[in-house]
């Protein structure tokens, strides 16, 4: 198995999963020029990170797709509910919501020039905060009931990209508790330490 990754990018969640699952995987950090090459575009049409190469050589791109694919290695269902568990649909809803809504808002916040005029940044920040508020009113300690899942890890990754993180966590104790809980795990700390390299 092989993972094409980039420091501070959506590959963080995949690196966390690989650590949690104890899977041996070569992690490669291609540079900008490598990601523009025809050979890389064959495995990632837009040159995006992450790309995961399976044991049979098949490329899987997009972080959400890789996360869902890697769950087949989670035989103890420590990272997500089992597919026949009633809370599995809730897990799918949350992780997809984060990948399509919060991730998108963060991209618009950081790269407003890609999306339009000067209002993009403030609108993206408002959408980010709306997602945070949605999380804050949950009745459970984690996104999916009382069990920490990869949805919480996905949220953690996205929160690390929030340039206003302390402000976002202020008066949102549930959001802060999830952030602190995920960030305290050894596998997560190991992956985040690599982001500094």
Buried (B, 14 or more C-beta within 10 A) or exposed (E): BBBBBBEEBBBBBBBBBBBBBEEEBEBEBBEEEEBEEEEBEEBBEEBBBBBBBEEEEEBBBBBBEBBBBBBEEBEEBEBBBBEEBEBBEBBBEBBBBBBEBBBBBBBBBEEBEEBEEEEBBEBBBEBBBEBBEEBEEBEEBBBBBEBBBBBBBBBBBBBBBBEEBEEBBEEBEBBBEBBEBBBEBEBBEEBBEBBEE
